Amino acid sequence: MGYVAIRGGEAAITEAARLLDVLRSAAGGEPLGVDAIRDQLGLLVDRVCGEGGCWEPRLAALAVKQSRGDPLEAAFLLRAWRSTRPRLGATAPHRGSELRLVRRISAAFKEVPGGQVLGPGSDYLQRLFRYDLLDESPEAFRSAARDWFAGAAPAEVPATLPKVLDALRAEGLLTPPRPPLEAYDVTREPLVFPVPRPAALAAMARGETGGLLAMAYSTMRGYGYLHPTVAELRYGFLPLRWPHPATGQEVEAGEVPVTECEIVAMHGQGDAEGEPPRFSLGYGCCLGHQEVKAIAMAMCDRSLQNGAERGAQHPAEDAEFVLMHIDGIESMGFCSHYKLPHYVTFQSDLDNLRKSRSKLAGGTDAASAALAEVGDGR
């Protein structure tokens, strides 16, 4: 969307951009290093990668620095850069069971095959300030990792573990696994409703975290029929397999951090008449370490399936309502464009308003004169 405001606008825009750097450096101090942002603000960088739809943590950290910490603007920068990259191909489907686990928990069972793996997390901490971080010395900063690795070796965790839901499927309490669905590239194909489930999942995977959370929260508060249990939440590194250019045989070309969530909701009837009731499922998977987003995505997935099965009765069950409003880049762009010049349209509205008021005032004066004449005749 392009606007030409007034003569001299380009110089003003250039100076406005310079002021961003002035504000960043006016207080003095040392500039933030991109590597430091990537390593120490990892959750923010993961969020930018997820919403930008591209796993490139160093450039995501640069986007955070360039945008002065605005995650939406940073994701916009990364998504714009991603659109310039050539598409080399597509991998075969990957499974969450292949994750090299860092964290794996289940709220449905106390004991799960392979055990709970708590990993890094703040779920059980009190939300109190750590004032020692206000004046953290470099030595204290480095000692945290050094002391950890120098201490007793932690219990070894298997590289992969079976899925918690496998046990429920073995009992027939879940729908059997569906064959892999054809991938839907939301960056190249528009969303045409009703959309297939892969398209909905792809759109939610790069959706804005707060938007997804708001939709999921609405179902928690009663705008829907959903009170799920987290069967399994996983965070780890997913090995990426790619066909070898010479042999065509799949080889591991790298790995990417991924958070995956599977929820079970209240039981419902089977797919066909006469089938016993089973638990319904919701699925969420996103780049990086984003547990809240993965859970919210799984809830929205289940809610959209509810809407598809019996008709949308609440906002979070309406695929068009959800998917068209959770993209933070689209939402931010449309909201921010109102800051740009709208002189012509506003002048038109202003002229119409003045004419309407003038006509109304003229009509009132004519009515008053007519009443005056009637009064004189009496």
Helices and strands as residue ranges (DSSP letters): H 9-25, H 34-40, H 42-52, H 57-66, H 71-82, G 96-98, E 100-105, G 131-135, H 138-150, H 165-170, H 197-205, H 209-220, E 229-243, E 250-268, E 278-287, H 291-310, G 315-317, H 319-323, H 328-336, G 337-339, H 343-377
